[in-house]
Each structure stands twice: as C-alpha cells, then as structure tokens.
Amino acid sequence: MKFRRQRIDDGGVNLTPLIDVVFLLLIFFMVSTTFTKESRLQLQLPTADGEPVVEDAEAIEIVIDARGRFQVNERALGDGGLEALLRAMQTAAGGDTMRPVIITADANSPHQSVVTAMDAAGRLGFVQLSITTQESDVVQP
C-alpha cells in the first residue's frame, strides 16, 4: 500500500479576516459620521433694550434698504456695489478713520449687503462700528 504524503501548504496569508475588519471599520465610520443638512431658516432680526446713544454729528451713516441698495449720509449710491460704497465712505470721512460708522439696515435687507458694508468699513480702517436696532415691544419684568 502506497500512502501519499499530505501536502503542506506553503503558508499563504489568509486575507478574509483583514477584509472583514476593514468592512467593519468602514461601517463604523459611516454610522458615526454626522452629515450636515443645510436648510433655510426663518430668522427674526434681533431687537435690543437699552438707552439710545446720543448720535454724533460727525458719524458716517450707511443705510441699507430692503433691496440691498446703499445710502451714505443720506446720499443714494444706486447699484454701484462695494466700489461705490468705498468711494462714498472715503469722501464722507475726509481721511478721518476714527469717525464712528453706523449701519442701519432694513429688516428685509439681504444679509450680504450688511456684510458688504462692514467689509467696506474694515477695508478703510474704521474702528468704531455700530449697527442700529429697533426697540423691542416685549416688556421685561
């Protein structure tokens, strides 16, 4: 009787457990990841309580209407955008960047217009920036 010798495997690496671990890690990271859902929120602009500040006659007032158009010291700029706003603020300031800048925006004005006005003030070097609010109707105890 002739017995065959059993052949010994040459020790190849079994990749099945490694693949299982990789898939489990993948599933773990997929489940634990938070996804942001962007949505539009209905916002109500803030109101503030407090005593009104006495307005400085030398302040530069930027008014933004509901359509996002600018006025600097009651002078309309039209649809000039940032460049027209920068020129008008430089003219109104006369080189004095220590003058206060007051931004008055309509409640329905685009947020980008307010940010543009703040950016223009920052580019020109103004350091005193105020945003006007309306007095709230809620009586606090």
N, CA, C and O atoms as a DFTB+ gen file, in Angstrom:
564 C
 N C O
     1  1       0.813      -1.153       0.000
     2  2       0.000       0.000       0.000
     3  2       0.880       1.248       0.000
     4  3       1.801       1.419       0.798
     5  1       0.549       2.046      -0.890
     6  2       1.331       3.254      -1.024
     7  2       0.522       4.426      -0.478
     8  3      -0.557       4.746      -0.978
     9  1       1.069       5.055       0.556
    10  2       0.385       6.227       1.125
    11  2       0.975       7.487       0.538
    12  3       2.185       7.653       0.387
    13  1       0.082       8.327       0.228
    14  2       0.542       9.628      -0.270
    15  2       0.821      10.539       0.896
    16  3       0.087      10.561       1.884
    17  1       1.831      11.246       0.774
    18  2       2.115      12.230       1.813
    19  2       1.187      13.422       1.623
    20  3       0.887      13.839       0.504
    21  1       0.741      13.957       2.766
    22  2      -0.105      15.144       2.658
    23  2       0.775      16.330       2.315
    24  3       1.883      16.506       2.821
    25  1       0.243      17.090       1.473
    26  2       0.977      18.261       1.022
    27  2       0.806      19.381       2.043
    28  3      -0.315      19.678       2.457
    29  1       1.874      19.982       2.437
    30  2       1.818      21.089       3.400
    31  2       1.745      22.394       2.612
    32  3       2.536      22.666       1.710
    33  1       0.742      23.187       3.010
    34  2       0.565      24.487       2.364
    35  2       1.779      25.346       2.666
    36  3       2.362      25.243       3.745
    37  1       2.152      26.169       1.746
    38  2       3.343      26.975       1.951
    39  2       3.068      28.254       2.742
    40  3       3.838      29.208       2.629
    41  1       2.017      28.306       3.525
    42  2       1.775      29.405       4.462
    43  2       1.297      30.703       3.830
    44  3       1.729      31.776       4.249
    45  1       0.447      30.642       2.868
    46  2      -0.119      31.852       2.279
    47  2      -0.942      32.621       3.304
    48  3      -1.504      32.030       4.227
    49  1      -1.011      33.910       3.145
    50  2      -1.731      34.764       4.088
    51  2      -3.212      34.740       3.748
    52  3      -3.607      34.938       2.599
    53  1      -4.011      34.497       4.755
    54  2      -5.458      34.494       4.574
    55  2      -5.963      35.922       4.763
    56  3      -5.844      36.473       5.857
    57  1      -6.514      36.519       3.736
    58  2      -6.950      37.914       3.772
    59  2      -8.398      38.089       4.220
    60  3      -8.844      39.224       4.383
    61  1      -9.124      37.037       4.418
    62  2     -10.529      37.135       4.786
    63  2     -10.738      37.888       6.101
    64  3     -11.592      38.774       6.132
    65  1     -10.020      37.599       7.187
    66  2     -10.240      38.369       8.415
    67  2      -9.871      39.853       8.262
    68  3     -10.506      40.725       8.856
    69  1      -8.848      40.119       7.466
    70  2      -8.452      41.512       7.243
    71  2      -9.551      42.277       6.504
    72  3      -9.848      43.420       6.852
    73  1     -10.138      41.676       5.516
    74  2     -11.218      42.313       4.765
    75  2     -12.432      42.525       5.670
    76  3     -13.088      43.563       5.582
    77  1     -12.738      41.565       6.532
    78  2     -13.848      41.713       7.474
    79  2     -13.633      42.902       8.400
    80  3     -14.561      43.671       8.651
    81  1     -12.415      43.055       8.909
    82  2     -12.117      44.173       9.810
    83  2     -12.230      45.501       9.081
    84  3     -12.750      46.468       9.638
    85  1     -11.753      45.564       7.853
    86  2     -11.837      46.809       7.079
    87  2     -13.294      47.176       6.830
    88  3     -13.660      48.345       6.950
    89  1     -14.134      46.200       6.487
    90  2     -15.552      46.496       6.267
    91  2     -16.232      46.938       7.555
    92  3     -17.069      47.840       7.526
    93  1     -15.890      46.324       8.685
    94  2     -16.470      46.746       9.960
    95  2     -16.057      48.174      10.316
    96  3     -16.872      48.946      10.821
    97  1     -14.806      48.528      10.058
    98  2     -14.359      49.911      10.302
    99  2     -15.091      50.885       9.379
   100  3     -15.501      51.965       9.805
   101  1     -15.248      50.501       8.131
   102  2     -15.964      51.351       7.187
   103  2     -17.398      51.594       7.645
   104  3     -17.881      52.726       7.615
   105  1     -18.072      50.537       8.067
   106  2     -19.452      50.673       8.554
   107  2     -19.491      51.529       9.813
   108  3     -20.400      52.343       9.977
   109  1     -18.520      51.356      10.702
   110  2     -18.479      52.159      11.930
   111  2     -18.346      53.637      11.607
   112  3     -19.075      54.461      12.160
   113  1     -17.420      53.983      10.714
   114  2     -17.226      55.394      10.382
   115  2     -18.410      55.971       9.623
   116  3     -18.729      57.148       9.785
   117  1     -19.062      55.169       8.803
   118  2     -20.243      55.665       8.095
   119  2     -21.382      55.950       9.064
   120  3     -22.101      56.936       8.901
   121  1     -21.550      55.112      10.055
   122  2     -22.642      55.292      11.014
   123  2     -22.340      56.437      11.977
   124  3     -23.252      57.168      12.365
   125  1     -21.094      56.603      12.366
   126  2     -20.757      57.611      13.373
   127  2     -20.544      59.001      12.790
   128  3     -20.431      59.964      13.548
   129  1     -20.485      59.135      11.483
   130  2     -20.294      60.436      10.856
   131  2     -21.596      61.223      10.890
   132  3     -22.672      60.681      10.637
   133  1     -21.483      62.513      11.208
   134  2     -22.671      63.371      11.175
   135  2     -22.683      64.114       9.849
   136  3     -21.665      64.641       9.402
   137  1     -23.819      64.143       9.251
   138  2     -23.988      64.836       7.994
   139  2     -24.753      66.125       8.265
   140  3     -25.738      66.128       9.003
   141  1     -24.297      67.213       7.666
   142  2     -24.985      68.483       7.855
   143  2     -26.062      68.615       6.791
   144  3     -25.849      68.329       5.613
   145  1     -27.194      69.046       7.239
   146  2     -28.296      69.275       6.325
   147  2     -28.532      70.775       6.293
   148  3     -28.944      71.383       7.281
   149  1     -28.265      71.344       5.151
   150  2     -28.463      72.773       5.025
   151  2     -29.929      73.040       4.725
   152  3     -30.538      72.405       3.864
   153  1     -30.462      73.979       5.446
   154  2     -31.854      74.340       5.214
   155  2     -31.996      75.836       5.420
   156  3     -31.134      76.481       6.018
   157  1     -33.057      76.359       4.933
   158  2     -33.312      77.780       5.109
   159  2     -34.107      77.984       6.385
   160  3     -35.129      77.335       6.612
   161  1     -33.633      78.876       7.193
   162  2     -34.289      79.154       8.455
   163  2     -35.017      80.482       8.363
   164  3     -34.553      81.413       7.706
   165  1     -36.148      80.560       9.017
   166  2     -36.858      81.820       9.128
   167  2     -36.279      82.562      10.332
   168  3     -36.459      82.137      11.474
   169  1     -35.598      83.647      10.078
   170  2     -34.947      84.394      11.142
   171  2     -35.693      85.685      11.405
   172  3     -36.263      86.296      10.502
   173  1     -35.675      86.074      12.641
   174  2     -36.210      87.359      13.029
   175  2     -35.042      88.161      13.574
   176  3     -34.362      87.715      14.499
   177  1     -34.804      89.318      13.023
   178  2     -33.653      90.105      13.431
   179  2     -33.778      90.525      14.883
   180  3     -34.885      90.740      15.377
   181  1     -32.661      90.644      15.565
   182  2     -32.698      90.933      16.998
   183  2     -33.156      92.350      17.301
   184  3     -32.985      93.275      16.507
   185  1     -33.732      92.473      18.458
   186  2     -34.084      93.780      18.995
   187  2     -33.256      93.977      20.245
   188  3     -32.740      93.023      20.826
   189  1     -33.140      95.215      20.644
   190  2     -32.305      95.490      21.804
   191  2     -33.011      96.448      22.736
   192  3     -33.724      97.355      22.305
   193  1     -32.801      96.230      24.019
   194  2     -33.306      97.141      25.026
   195  2     -32.121      97.929      25.558
   196  3     -31.019      97.400      25.708
   197  1     -32.356      99.140      25.826
   198  2     -31.283      99.985      26.351
   199  2     -31.569     101.428      26.007
   200  3     -32.501     101.753      25.271
   201  1     -30.749     102.259      26.555
   202  2     -30.939     103.683      26.310
   203  2     -30.296     104.054      24.985
   204  3     -29.189     103.609      24.681
   205  1     -30.985     104.868      24.197
   206  2     -30.410     105.268      22.919
   207  2     -29.160     106.119      23.129
   208  3     -29.073     106.919      24.060
   209  1     -28.214     105.920      22.245
   210  2     -26.968     106.668      22.300
   211  2     -27.176     107.996      21.592
   212  3     -27.845     108.064      20.561
   213  1     -26.600     109.044      22.151
   214  2     -26.674     110.350      21.510
   215  2     -25.850     110.279      20.235
   216  3     -24.670     109.931      20.260
   217  1     -26.488     110.613      19.119
   218  2     -25.815     110.484      17.841
   219  2     -24.770     111.567      17.679
   220  3     -24.983     112.728      18.026
   221  1     -23.641     111.158      17.145
   222  2     -22.550     112.073      16.873
   223  2     -22.807     112.711      15.512
   224  3     -23.131     112.012      14.552
   225  1     -22.666     114.019      15.423
   226  2     -22.931     114.716      14.174
   227  2     -21.922     114.334      13.101
   228  3     -22.202     114.485      11.911
   229  1     -20.757     113.842      13.499
   230  2     -19.720     113.505      12.539
   231  2     -19.742     112.038      12.131
   232  3     -18.852     111.584      11.412
   233  1     -20.731     111.305      12.574
   234  2     -20.792     109.874      12.253
   235  2     -21.149     109.681      10.785
   236  3     -21.878     110.475      10.190
   237  1     -20.621     108.618      10.229
   238  2     -20.958     108.232       8.860
   239  2     -22.072     107.191       8.967
   240  3     -21.887     106.135       9.572
   241  1     -23.223     107.497       8.378
   242  2     -24.359     106.590       8.471
   243  2     -24.575     105.907       7.134
   244  3     -24.747     106.555       6.101
   245  1     -24.561     104.583       7.179
   246  2     -24.824     103.773       5.988
   247  2     -26.217     103.175       6.161
   248  3     -26.470     102.441       7.116
   249  1     -27.106     103.489       5.246
   250  2     -28.475     102.970       5.288
   251  2     -28.617     101.955       4.161
   252  3     -28.250     102.225       3.017
   253  1     -29.154     100.785       4.497
   254  2     -29.353      99.728       3.510
   255  2     -30.852      99.456       3.429
   256  3     -31.478      99.115       4.433
   257  1     -31.426      99.606       2.242
   258  2     -32.866      99.381       2.108
   259  2     -33.166      97.902       1.902
   260  3     -32.257      97.072       1.912
   261  1     -34.442      97.576       1.716
   262  2     -34.874      96.185       1.620
   263  2     -34.329      95.485       0.378
   264  3     -34.252      94.256       0.352
   265  1     -33.955      96.229      -0.633
   266  2     -33.414      95.628      -1.858
   267  2     -31.892      95.559      -1.848
   268  3     -31.286      95.088      -2.810
   269  1     -31.258      96.033      -0.749
   270  2     -29.806      95.950      -0.633
   271  2     -29.065      97.141      -1.204
   272  3     -27.849      97.075      -1.387
   273  1     -29.770      98.238      -1.492
   274  2     -29.109      99.441      -2.014
   275  2     -28.598     100.291      -0.866
   276  3     -29.211     100.336       0.200
   277  1     -27.486     100.959      -1.080
   278  2     -26.819     101.732      -0.035
   279  2     -27.082     103.222      -0.158
   280  3     -27.286     103.756      -1.248
   281  1     -27.071     103.878       1.002
   282  2     -27.044     105.335       1.098
   283  2     -25.986     105.668       2.128
   284  3     -25.940     105.053       3.193
   285  1     -25.140     106.631       1.824
   286  2     -24.124     107.086       2.773
   287  2     -24.440     108.541       3.093
   288  3     -24.418     109.408       2.220
   289  1     -24.733     108.787       4.368
   290  2     -25.127     110.133       4.835
   291  2     -26.231     110.719       3.965
   292  3     -26.139     111.858       3.507
   293  1     -27.277     109.924       3.744
   294  2     -28.483     110.299       3.001
   295  2     -28.225     110.577       1.525
   296  3     -29.021     111.257       0.877
   297  1     -27.119     110.058       0.982
   298  2     -26.835     110.194      -0.434
   299  2     -26.878     108.813      -1.073
   300  3     -26.065     107.947      -0.749
   301  1     -27.835     108.608      -1.988
   302  2     -28.025     107.303      -2.613
   303  2     -26.861     106.965      -3.534
   304  3     -26.329     107.829      -4.230
   305  1     -26.471     105.674      -3.526
   306  2     -25.356     105.222      -4.353
   307  2     -25.819     104.457      -5.579
   308  3     -25.012     104.186      -6.468
   309  1     -27.068     104.109      -5.651
   310  2     -27.560     103.311      -6.771
   311  2     -27.135     101.857      -6.606
   312  3     -27.156     101.321      -5.498
   313  1     -26.752     101.226      -7.698
   314  2     -26.351      99.820      -7.662
   315  2     -24.848      99.665      -7.866
   316  3     -24.403      98.715      -8.511
   317  1     -24.065     100.592      -7.321
   318  2     -22.617     100.581      -7.525
   319  2     -21.895      99.461      -6.811
   320  3     -20.808      99.066      -7.233
   321  1     -22.466      98.942      -5.749
   322  2     -21.826      97.852      -5.020
   323  2     -20.721      98.325      -4.104
   324  3     -20.742      99.453      -3.610
   325  1     -19.757      97.454      -3.883
   326  2     -18.685      97.690      -2.924
   327  2     -17.801      98.861      -3.317
   328  3     -17.448      99.674      -2.464
   329  1     -17.439      98.965      -4.575
   330  2     -16.537     100.046      -5.004
   331  2     -17.178     101.416      -4.802
   332  3     -16.519     102.343      -4.330
   333  1     -18.455     101.552      -5.155
   334  2     -19.146     102.829      -4.952
   335  2     -19.274     103.138      -3.471
   336  3     -19.160     104.296      -3.070
   337  1     -19.507     102.125      -2.656
   338  2     -19.610     102.318      -1.210
   339  2     -18.273     102.767      -0.631
   340  3     -18.233     103.660       0.215
   341  1     -17.187     102.159      -1.077
   342  2     -15.856     102.564      -0.608
   343  2     -15.563     104.022      -0.962
   344  3     -15.071     104.776      -0.123
   345  1     -15.862     104.423      -2.200
   346  2     -15.616     105.815      -2.614
   347  2     -16.461     106.792      -1.798
   348  3     -15.967     107.833      -1.365
   349  1     -17.734     106.455      -1.590
   350  2     -18.618     107.350      -0.843
   351  2     -18.182     107.470       0.613
   352  3     -18.257     108.551       1.197
   353  1     -17.725     106.362       1.203
   354  2     -17.275     106.417       2.596
   355  2     -15.974     107.213       2.722
   356  3     -15.792     107.942       3.697
   357  1     -15.074     107.082       1.754
   358  2     -13.841     107.863       1.783
   359  2     -14.138     109.351       1.665
   360  3     -13.525     110.174       2.345
   361  1     -15.075     109.682       0.803
   362  2     -15.458     111.088       0.635
   363  2     -16.103     111.629       1.900
   364  3     -15.795     112.743       2.324
   365  1     -16.992     110.854       2.509
   366  2     -17.685     111.305       3.721
   367  2     -16.732     111.404       4.901
   368  3     -16.907     112.268       5.761
   369  1     -15.733     110.542       4.960
   370  2     -14.815     110.541       6.100
   371  2     -13.779     111.637       5.992
   372  3     -13.324     112.157       7.011
   373  1     -13.398     111.999       4.785
   374  2     -12.376     113.012       4.621
   375  2     -11.027     112.568       5.195
   376  3     -10.236     113.405       5.629
   377  1     -10.762     111.265       5.199
   378  2      -9.497     110.746       5.699
   379  2      -9.468     110.452       7.187
   380  3      -8.463     109.950       7.691
   381  1     -10.551     110.754       7.911
   382  2     -10.600     110.517       9.361
   383  2     -11.239     109.161       9.623
   384  3     -12.462     109.033       9.580
   385  1     -10.420     108.146       9.895
   386  2     -10.946     106.798      10.134
   387  2     -11.376     106.590      11.580
   388  3     -11.828     105.501      11.935
   389  1     -11.246     107.592      12.405
   390  2     -11.695     107.489      13.803
   391  2     -13.157     107.883      13.949
   392  3     -13.719     107.772      15.039
   393  1     -13.772     108.336      12.884
   394  2     -15.192     108.683      12.940
   395  2     -16.009     107.410      13.088
   396  3     -15.670     106.386      12.495
   397  1     -17.088     107.459      13.875
   398  2     -17.931     106.259      14.014
   399  2     -18.738     106.004      12.740
   400  3     -19.153     106.932      12.045
   401  1     -18.944     104.724      12.461
   402  2     -19.749     104.300      11.312
   403  2     -20.985     103.600      11.870
   404  3     -20.879     102.669      12.669
   405  1     -22.149     104.058      11.439
   406  2     -23.421     103.488      11.889
   407  2     -24.090     102.829      10.698
   408  3     -24.336     103.472       9.677
   409  1     -24.383     101.538      10.835
   410  2     -25.060     100.795       9.766
   411  2     -26.509     100.597      10.179
   412  3     -26.797     100.002      11.217
   413  1     -27.413     101.099       9.359
   414  2     -28.843     100.938       9.587
   415  2     -29.398     100.151       8.414
   416  3     -29.420     100.633       7.282
   417  1     -29.850      98.928       8.699
   418  2     -30.344      98.059       7.631
   419  2     -31.813      97.746       7.852
   420  3     -32.259      97.571       8.986
   421  1     -32.551      97.677       6.773
   422  2     -33.947      97.255       6.817
   423  2     -34.006      95.801       7.276
   424  3     -33.087      95.024       7.019
   425  1     -35.083      95.443       7.950
   426  2     -35.221      94.068       8.446
   427  2     -35.249      93.055       7.308
   428  3     -34.901      91.892       7.510
   429  1     -35.652      93.477       6.126
   430  2     -35.735      92.572       4.980
   431  2     -34.563      92.714       4.020
   432  3     -34.579      92.124       2.940
   433  1     -33.555      93.479       4.390
   434  2     -32.403      93.642       3.507
   435  2     -31.571      92.366       3.498
   436  3     -31.535      91.639       4.491
   437  1     -30.904      92.093       2.388
   438  2     -30.073      90.891       2.322
   439  2     -28.911      90.973       3.309
   440  3     -28.318      92.034       3.507
   441  1     -28.606      89.851       3.911
   442  2     -27.507      89.789       4.867
   443  2     -26.177      90.140       4.191
   444  3     -25.291      90.718       4.820
   445  1     -26.044      89.794       2.928
   446  2     -24.814      90.086       2.193
   447  2     -24.566      91.585       2.120
   448  3     -23.412      92.009       2.158
   449  1     -25.600      92.392       2.017
   450  2     -25.425      93.840       1.954
   451  2     -24.865      94.379       3.256
   452  3     -24.029      95.282       3.240
   453  1     -25.310      93.841       4.383
   454  2     -24.789      94.272       5.680
   455  2     -23.327      93.861       5.814
   456  3     -22.505      94.634       6.306
   457  1     -23.005      92.655       5.379
   458  2     -21.618      92.190       5.437
   459  2     -20.737      93.017       4.509
   460  3     -19.584      93.297       4.837
   461  1     -21.265      93.410       3.358
   462  2     -20.512      94.258       2.433
   463  2     -20.211      95.608       3.062
   464  3     -19.101      96.121       2.922
   465  1     -21.186      96.192       3.756
   466  2     -20.967      97.469       4.429
   467  2     -19.922      97.332       5.537
   468  3     -19.074      98.208       5.704
   469  1     -19.982      96.236       6.292
   470  2     -18.990      96.011       7.341
   471  2     -17.602      95.789       6.744
   472  3     -16.605      96.254       7.296
   473  1     -17.539      95.086       5.629
   474  2     -16.273      94.846       4.954
   475  2     -15.675      96.154       4.435
   476  3     -14.467      96.370       4.536
   477  1     -16.512      97.014       3.887
   478  2     -16.025      98.302       3.383
   479  2     -15.456      99.143       4.524
   480  3     -14.408      99.772       4.374
   481  1     -16.146      99.152       5.661
   482  2     -15.645      99.907       6.809
   483  2     -14.315      99.332       7.292
   484  3     -13.406     100.084       7.645
   485  1     -14.200      98.016       7.309
   486  2     -12.952      97.388       7.734
   487  2     -11.814      97.653       6.775
   488  3     -10.684      97.879       7.210
   489  1     -12.082      97.632       5.481
   490  2     -11.038      97.893       4.484
   491  2     -10.495      99.316       4.585
   492  3      -9.308      99.557       4.363
   493  1     -11.373     100.246       4.920
   494  2     -10.938     101.635       5.013
   495  2     -10.299     101.965       6.357
   496  3      -9.755     103.055       6.534
   497  1     -10.361     101.028       7.306
   498  2      -9.682     101.220       8.577
   499  2     -10.537     101.830       9.680
   500  3      -9.997     102.301      10.681
   501  1     -11.845     101.832       9.521
   502  2     -12.712     102.354      10.572
   503  2     -12.751     101.356      11.730
   504  3     -12.842     100.146      11.520
   505  1     -12.680     101.882      12.953
   506  2     -12.644     101.004      14.120
   507  2     -13.904     101.105      14.966
   508  3     -14.178     100.202      15.757
   509  1     -14.672     102.165      14.827
   510  2     -15.907     102.332      15.600
   511  2     -17.096     102.023      14.696
   512  3     -17.500     102.845      13.873
   513  1     -17.644     100.832      14.862
   514  2     -18.735     100.372      14.011
   515  2     -19.934     100.046      14.879
   516  3     -19.810      99.318      15.864
   517  1     -21.104     100.581      14.521
   518  2     -22.335     100.306      15.259
   519  2     -23.404      99.847      14.282
   520  3     -23.452     100.283      13.132
   521  1     -24.267      98.949      14.774
   522  2     -25.412      98.500      13.986
   523  2     -26.657      98.889      14.757
   524  3     -26.786      98.559      15.936
   525  1     -27.567      99.582      14.110
   526  2     -28.773     100.041      14.795
   527  2     -29.788      98.925      14.877
   528  3     -29.859      98.060      14.004
   529  1     -30.571      98.956      15.937
   530  2     -31.672      98.013      16.128
   531  2     -32.907      98.817      16.499
   532  3     -32.839     100.022      16.741
   533  1     -34.020      98.129      16.536
   534  2     -35.235      98.795      16.977
   535  2     -35.550      98.357      18.395
   536  3     -35.134      97.282      18.827
   537  1     -36.263      99.168      19.098
   538  2     -36.614      98.840      20.462
   539  2     -37.651      97.727      20.465
   540  3     -38.602      97.752      19.683
   541  1     -37.465      96.754      21.343
   542  2     -38.383      95.626      21.374
   543  2     -39.694      96.035      22.036
   544  3     -39.738      96.941      22.869
   545  1     -40.771      95.334      21.638
   546  2     -42.096      95.616      22.184
   547  2     -42.355      94.817      23.449
   548  3     -43.346      95.067      24.135
   549  1     -41.504      93.877      23.773
   550  2     -41.697      92.998      24.927
   551  2     -41.279      93.735      26.194
   552  3     -40.186      94.295      26.276
   553  1     -42.175      93.722      27.178
   554  2     -41.857      94.356      28.452
   555  2     -41.248      93.296      29.371
   556  3     -41.848      92.252      29.626
   557  1     -40.046      93.589      29.860
   558  2     -39.368      92.641      30.729
   559  2     -39.606      93.011      32.177
   560  3     -39.635      94.195      32.514
   561  1     -39.779      92.013      33.051
   562  2     -40.059      92.314      34.468
   563  2     -38.847      92.885      35.171
   564  3     -38.911      93.192      36.361
